[in-house]
């Protein structure tokens, strides 16, 4: 299936959704978010049992495209709205989703990974959640999804301090299923995908739905539209705007 910013294929029951803007570290701009939403529907209508989500090039993703920061797209839907819809589309995808992570996994990339059923990371993966440094709250359903995976205390620490953390720490927190050598990432991800594909798919689907119901009871994402309102409020706050400007200046100066 042809998309502008990603590739989507199905081969022998295993789908692959690959973020495909490697020169820019696969940013999650509004076009990419919409492509992921559309591809999720395509996979639901296909014959894939498992979908592997990965990034082409040196990183999984550098997160939301800062060139579009706080600017609505041409259709009037901003990144907060599309980000929430993207995470929900991945979360509700019928096939089992496996995030195959390497390099940088930043901000919205952490939310995308958290929306997947399973996560395998290369030992070189570095995670960070810089939204507070940008003067905005973490949206896209990121807070409840992180609370589900790593608990409320570590969610608060990682979001409030914006500090980077590596793959081993992510595994110790329960966010990552497995950490592997970078050279083995593709083969180990495929091994997990094949193991799931070989099991009775009706039972796999039931298990996914059971876990989803349990996690919805633990920390629901049903009110995450509020995150879009909170970002609007932050964009109108002078201190928050100043923080965002400082972050963007420092980043561009690196």
Residue pairs with C-beta under 8 A, 6 or more apart in sequence:
1 8
1 9
1 39
1 42
3 35
3 38
3 39
4 31
4 35
5 19
5 20
5 21
5 29
5 31
5 32
5 35
6 17
6 18
6 19
6 20
6 32
6 35
6 36
6 39
7 16
7 17
7 18
7 20
7 56
8 15
8 16
8 17
8 18
8 39
8 42
8 43
9 15
9 16
10 16
10 43
10 46
10 47
10 48
13 47
13 48
13 49
13 50
13 197
14 48
14 49
14 50
14 51
14 52
14 190
14 193
14 194
14 197
15 43
15 46
15 48
15 50
15 51
15 52
15 95
16 51
16 52
16 54
17 36
17 39
17 43
17 51
17 52
17 53
17 54
18 53
18 54
18 55
18 56
19 26
19 28
19 32
19 53
19 54
19 55
19 56
19 60
19 61
20 26
20 56
21 27
21 32
21 56
22 55
22 56
22 57
22 58
23 57
24 62
24 65
25 57
25 58
25 59
25 61
25 62
25 103
25 104
26 32
26 55
26 56
26 57
26 59
26 60
26 61
26 62
27 61
27 62
27 63
27 64
27 65
27 66
27 67
28 61
28 63
28 64
28 65
28 79
28 83
28 86
28 108
28 109
28 112
29 64
29 65
29 67
29 68
29 79
30 65
30 68
30 73
30 77
30 78
30 79
30 82
31 73
32 65
33 79
33 82
33 83
33 85
33 86
34 82
34 86
36 86
36 89
36 90
36 112
37 82
37 85
37 86
37 89
40 89
40 90
40 92
40 93
41 89
43 51
43 93
43 94
43 95
44 93
44 94
44 95
48 95
49 95
49 96
49 196
49 197
49 201
49 204
50 95
50 96
50 97
50 98
50 193
50 196
50 197
51 93
51 95
51 96
51 97
51 98
52 97
52 98
52 100
52 189
52 190
52 193
53 90
53 97
53 98
53 99
53 100
53 112
53 116
54 60
54 99
54 100
54 101
54 102
54 189
55 61
55 101
55 102
55 103
57 103
58 103
58 104
59 102
59 103
59 104
59 105
60 99
60 100
60 101
60 102
60 103
60 104
60 105
60 109
60 113
60 125
61 104
61 105
61 106
61 108
61 109
61 112
62 104
62 106
62 109
63 106
63 107
63 108
63 109
63 110
63 130
64 79
64 83
64 107
64 108
65 79
66 248
66 251
68 79
69 79
69 134
69 244
69 248
70 78
70 136
70 231
70 235
70 244
71 78
72 78
73 79
73 82
78 228
78 231
80 139
80 140
80 227
80 228
80 231
81 228
83 108
83 111
83 139
83 140
84 139
84 140
84 141
84 224
84 225
84 227
84 228
86 112
86 115
86 140
87 111
87 112
87 114
87 115
87 140
87 141
87 142
87 145
87 221
88 115
88 141
88 221
90 97
90 112
90 115
90 116
91 115
91 141
91 145
91 212
91 221
94 205
96 117
96 118
96 193
96 196
96 204
96 208
97 115
97 116
97 117
97 118
98 116
98 117
98 118
98 119
98 120
98 189
98 192
98 193
99 112
99 113
99 116
99 118
99 119
99 120
100 120
100 185
100 186
100 189
101 113
101 119
101 120
101 121
101 122
101 125
101 167
101 176
102 121
102 122
102 124
102 125
102 182
102 185
103 122
103 124
103 125
103 126
104 125
104 126
104 128
105 113
105 121
105 125
105 126
105 127
106 127
106 128
106 129
106 130
107 128
107 129
107 130
107 131
107 138
108 140
108 142
110 127
110 128
110 129
110 142
110 146
111 138
111 140
111 141
111 142
111 145
113 119
113 175
114 142
114 145
114 146
114 148
114 149
114 175
115 141
115 145
117 208
117 211
118 177
118 192
119 175
119 176
119 177
120 176
120 177
120 178
120 179
120 180
120 185
120 188
120 189
120 192
121 167
121 170
121 171
121 176
121 178
121 179
121 180
121 185
122 167
122 179
122 180
122 181
122 182
122 185
123 167
123 168
123 179
123 180
123 181
123 182
124 167
124 182
125 166
125 167
125 170
125 179
126 164
126 165
126 166
126 167
127 164
127 165
127 166
127 167
127 170
127 175
128 162
128 163
128 164
128 165
129 138
129 142
129 158
129 159
129 162
130 162
130 247
131 137
131 138
131 139
131 159
131 162
132 138
132 159
132 160
132 162
132 243
133 162
133 243
133 247
134 243
134 244
134 247
134 248
135 234
135 235
135 237
135 239
135 240
135 241
135 242
135 243
135 244
135 247
136 230
136 231
136 234
136 235
136 240
136 244
137 143
137 227
137 230
137 231
137 234
138 146
138 159
138 227
139 224
139 227
139 228
139 230
139 231
140 224
140 227
141 221
141 224
141 227
142 159
143 155
143 159
143 219
143 227
144 219
144 220
144 221
144 224
145 219
145 221
146 154
146 155
146 158
146 159
146 175
147 155
147 218
147 219
148 215
148 218
148 219
149 173
149 174
149 175
150 158
150 173
150 174
150 175
151 173
154 173
157 163
158 165
167 176
167 179
168 179
170 176
170 179
171 177
171 178
171 179
177 192
178 188
178 192
180 188
196 204
216 222
234 240
235 241
